Amino acid sequence: MTDIDKVKKLRQSTGAGFKDCNAALKESNGNLDKASEILRIKGIAKASKKMSRNASEGVIVISGDVNKTSLVEVNCETDFVAKNSEFINFVKELSVLNNNCSSNLEELNNSVMQNNKSVHDNLVDLISKIGEKITIGNAKTIEHKNSKNFIYQHSVITDNVSKLGVVVSLETSEKSDQLNSFGKQLEQELISEELKNSGKPEEIAKKISLGKINKFKEDNSLMTQDWVMEPKKKVKEIISEMNIPDLKIKEFIRLKIGD
């Protein structure tokens, strides 16, 4: 195998750049296994140096189905990286694994990805390759018996990847188009006030938005919000009018990059 062939093979297996692979092969006297280990150690060192930096951009990714739904936040330093194809591929696969382990972050970090490496090792490789701090932030899973989950995403980048994600869990024995319509509209209720604030100065809008979301954290406050489709009525009035037996808003989660 020629030196060029070795460099190509090392690049393919590690994802490192040409110069780094070439230098590692020289340091290991052409031994591919040793060169791979050298790159791995250097990658960890590079990643460690970047961890003191600020990562306020990123994405929210949602995976699962109507019975079990999970959200995971992945942060990076710039919006440019948040739209990078390698980053997007990583977070999509990560999201599926997150749903599998019910948002247990320790289990998630140790989960094996399609390339037979752990999430942790893939994250280190990605940081080293892209050159930005990347971290796994909040992760939440909603799964309740006799409940149906509804999702809403805002500022969608692609598919199930966005800047804001909402999951609402409705508990009822009812299965109808009326319930589906209500579930989708209720998600809009959770973000409608924030969208109204979009024309205000950023700092003011953020304070107003945070105030609204803090209110949403109290169980009864969502029920007393003005209904997004008919502002003169409250959410609890709409639920009563629908006459759906045993309907309960079991749980809701809202994750947004920057909050």
C-alpha positions as CSV (number, residue, x, y, z in Angstrom):
1,M,0.0,0.0,0.0
2,T,1.4,3.4,-1.0
3,D,1.7,6.3,1.3
4,I,-1.2,8.1,-0.6
5,D,-3.3,5.0,-0.2
6,K,-2.7,4.9,3.5
7,V,-3.6,8.6,3.8
8,K,-6.8,8.0,1.9
9,K,-7.7,5.0,4.1
10,L,-6.9,6.9,7.3
11,R,-9.0,9.9,6.2
12,Q,-11.9,7.5,5.4
13,S,-11.8,5.8,8.8
14,T,-11.2,8.9,10.9
15,G,-12.7,11.8,9.0
16,A,-9.5,13.8,9.7
17,G,-7.9,16.2,7.1
18,F,-5.2,15.3,4.7
19,K,-2.4,17.2,6.6
20,D,-3.3,15.7,10.0
21,C,-3.5,12.1,8.5
22,N,-0.2,12.6,6.7
23,A,1.5,13.9,9.9
24,A,0.1,11.0,11.9
25,L,1.4,8.4,9.5
26,K,4.8,9.9,9.6
27,E,4.8,9.9,13.4
28,S,3.7,6.3,13.4
29,N,6.2,5.2,10.7
30,G,3.3,4.2,8.4
31,N,1.4,2.1,11.0
32,L,-2.4,2.8,10.3
33,D,-3.6,1.6,13.8
34,K,-1.0,3.8,15.6
35,A,-1.8,6.7,13.3
36,S,-5.5,6.4,14.0
37,E,-4.8,6.4,17.8
38,I,-2.6,9.5,17.4
39,L,-5.4,11.3,15.6
40,R,-7.9,10.2,18.2
41,I,-5.7,11.7,21.0
42,K,-5.1,14.9,19.1
43,G,-8.8,15.2,18.4
44,I,-9.6,15.0,22.1
45,A,-7.0,17.6,22.8
46,K,-8.4,19.9,20.2
47,A,-12.0,19.4,21.5
48,S,-10.9,20.1,25.1
49,K,-9.4,23.5,24.1
50,K,-12.7,24.5,22.5
51,M,-14.9,23.6,25.5
52,S,-14.3,26.9,27.2
53,R,-15.9,28.8,24.4
54,N,-19.5,30.0,24.1
55,A,-22.0,27.8,22.2
56,S,-25.3,29.7,22.0
57,E,-26.4,28.6,18.5
58,G,-27.6,25.1,17.6
59,V,-30.7,23.1,16.9
60,I,-33.7,21.3,18.5
61,V,-34.3,17.8,17.1
62,I,-37.5,15.8,17.6
63,S,-37.9,12.0,17.2
64,G,-40.4,9.4,18.0
65,D,-44.1,8.9,17.4
66,V,-47.5,9.8,18.9
67,N,-46.9,7.5,21.9
68,K,-43.3,8.4,22.8
69,T,-41.7,11.6,21.6
70,S,-38.3,13.1,22.5
71,L,-36.6,16.4,22.0
72,V,-32.8,17.0,22.2
73,E,-30.9,20.3,22.1
74,V,-27.5,20.3,20.4
75,N,-25.5,23.5,20.7
76,C,-22.7,25.0,18.6
77,E,-21.0,28.3,18.2
78,T,-22.4,29.6,14.9
79,D,-25.6,29.3,12.9
80,F,-23.4,28.4,9.9
81,V,-22.4,25.1,11.6
82,A,-26.0,24.5,12.7
83,K,-26.7,24.1,9.0
84,N,-23.6,22.1,8.2
85,S,-24.5,18.7,6.5
86,E,-22.2,16.7,8.8
87,F,-23.6,18.4,11.9
88,I,-27.2,17.8,10.7
89,N,-26.5,14.1,10.0
90,F,-25.1,13.7,13.5
91,V,-28.0,15.4,15.3
92,K,-30.6,13.4,13.3
93,E,-29.0,10.1,14.3
94,L,-28.5,11.4,17.8
95,S,-32.1,12.2,18.1
96,V,-33.2,8.7,17.3
97,L,-30.8,7.3,19.9
98,N,-32.1,9.9,22.4
99,N,-35.6,8.6,22.0
100,N,-34.5,5.0,22.3
101,C,-32.9,5.8,25.7
102,S,-35.7,8.1,26.9
103,S,-33.4,11.2,27.2
104,N,-31.0,9.5,29.7
105,L,-27.9,11.6,28.8
106,E,-25.4,9.2,30.3
107,E,-26.9,6.3,28.3
108,L,-27.0,8.5,25.2
109,N,-23.4,9.4,25.4
110,N,-22.5,5.7,25.5
111,S,-24.8,4.7,22.7
112,V,-23.2,3.3,19.6
113,M,-23.9,5.1,16.3
114,Q,-24.0,3.6,12.8
115,N,-20.2,3.9,12.4
116,N,-19.7,1.6,15.5
117,K,-18.4,4.5,17.6
118,S,-20.0,5.9,20.7
119,V,-21.9,9.2,20.7
120,H,-19.2,10.7,22.8
121,D,-16.4,9.7,20.5
122,N,-18.3,10.9,17.4
123,L,-18.9,14.2,19.2
124,V,-15.2,14.6,19.9
125,D,-14.4,13.8,16.2
126,L,-17.0,16.3,15.0
127,I,-15.6,19.1,17.2
128,S,-12.1,18.4,16.0
129,K,-13.2,18.3,12.4
130,I,-15.6,21.3,12.3
131,G,-13.5,23.4,14.7
132,E,-16.3,24.6,17.0
133,K,-17.6,23.7,20.5
134,I,-20.5,21.3,20.2
135,T,-22.5,20.1,23.2
136,I,-25.6,18.1,23.9
137,G,-27.9,20.3,26.0
138,N,-31.4,19.7,27.3
139,A,-33.1,16.4,26.4
140,K,-36.7,15.5,27.2
141,T,-39.0,12.6,26.6
142,I,-42.8,12.5,26.8
143,E,-44.5,9.1,27.2
144,H,-47.8,8.5,28.9
145,K,-50.3,5.7,28.9
146,N,-53.5,6.5,26.9
147,S,-52.0,9.7,25.6
148,K,-51.3,11.1,22.2
149,N,-48.4,13.4,21.5
150,F,-48.5,16.4,19.1
151,I,-45.4,18.2,17.9
152,Y,-44.8,21.7,16.5
153,Q,-41.6,23.1,15.1
154,H,-40.7,26.7,14.3
155,S,-37.7,28.0,12.2
156,V,-37.3,24.6,10.6
157,I,-33.9,23.9,9.1
158,T,-34.7,20.6,7.6
159,D,-37.1,17.7,8.4
160,N,-37.2,17.3,12.2
161,V,-34.5,19.8,12.9
162,S,-35.4,23.3,14.0
163,K,-34.7,26.2,16.3
164,L,-37.8,25.7,18.5
165,G,-39.7,22.5,19.3
166,V,-42.9,21.9,21.2
167,V,-44.5,18.6,22.3
168,V,-47.9,18.4,23.9
169,S,-49.3,15.2,25.4
170,L,-53.1,14.9,25.5
171,E,-54.7,12.1,27.6
172,T,-58.1,10.8,26.4
173,S,-59.8,7.7,25.1
174,E,-61.1,9.7,22.2
175,K,-59.7,9.2,18.7
176,S,-61.1,11.7,16.3
177,D,-60.2,14.4,13.8
178,Q,-61.5,16.9,16.4
179,L,-58.9,15.8,18.8
180,N,-56.1,16.0,16.2
181,S,-57.2,19.5,15.2
182,F,-57.2,20.6,18.9
183,G,-53.8,19.1,19.5
184,K,-52.2,20.9,16.6
185,Q,-53.9,24.3,17.5
186,L,-52.8,23.9,21.2
187,E,-49.1,23.8,20.1
188,Q,-49.7,27.1,18.3
189,E,-51.1,28.4,21.6
190,L,-47.8,27.7,23.3
191,I,-45.8,29.8,20.9
192,S,-48.3,32.4,19.7
193,E,-47.3,35.1,22.3
194,E,-43.7,34.8,21.3
195,L,-44.5,35.3,17.6
196,K,-46.5,38.4,18.5
197,N,-43.4,39.8,20.1
198,S,-41.2,39.4,17.0
199,G,-41.5,43.0,16.0
200,K,-40.3,44.3,19.4
201,P,-36.7,45.1,20.3
202,E,-34.8,41.9,21.0
203,E,-34.2,42.4,24.7
204,I,-37.8,43.5,25.4
205,A,-39.2,40.6,23.3
206,K,-37.0,38.1,25.2
207,K,-38.1,39.4,28.6
208,I,-41.8,39.2,27.5
209,S,-41.3,35.8,26.0
210,L,-39.6,34.4,29.1
211,G,-42.4,35.8,31.3
212,K,-45.0,34.0,29.2
213,I,-43.1,30.7,29.2
214,N,-42.6,30.9,33.0
215,K,-46.4,31.2,33.3
216,F,-46.9,28.2,31.1
217,K,-44.9,26.1,33.6
218,E,-47.8,26.3,36.0
219,D,-50.4,23.7,35.2
220,N,-53.4,26.0,35.4
221,S,-52.0,28.9,33.4
222,L,-52.2,27.2,30.1
223,M,-55.9,26.5,30.7
224,T,-56.6,30.2,31.3
225,Q,-54.7,31.4,28.2
226,D,-56.7,33.1,25.4
227,W,-57.4,30.5,22.7
228,V,-55.3,31.1,19.7
229,M,-58.1,30.5,17.2
230,E,-60.8,32.5,19.2
231,P,-59.1,34.9,21.6
232,K,-62.3,35.8,23.4
233,K,-62.4,32.3,24.9
234,K,-60.0,30.5,27.2
235,V,-58.4,27.1,26.5
236,K,-60.5,25.5,29.3
237,E,-63.7,26.8,27.6
238,I,-62.7,25.2,24.3
239,I,-62.0,21.9,26.0
240,S,-65.4,22.0,27.6
241,E,-67.2,22.9,24.4
242,M,-65.6,20.0,22.5
243,N,-67.3,17.6,24.9
244,I,-64.5,15.1,24.6
245,P,-64.7,12.8,27.7
246,D,-61.7,12.6,30.1
247,L,-59.6,14.9,28.0
248,K,-56.5,16.2,29.9
249,I,-53.4,18.1,28.9
250,K,-51.0,15.7,30.4
251,E,-47.7,17.4,29.8
252,F,-46.0,19.8,27.4
253,I,-42.4,20.6,26.7
254,R,-40.9,23.6,24.8
255,L,-37.3,23.9,23.9
256,K,-35.8,26.8,22.0
257,I,-32.2,27.6,21.1
258,G,-31.1,30.7,23.0
259,D,-33.4,30.3,26.0
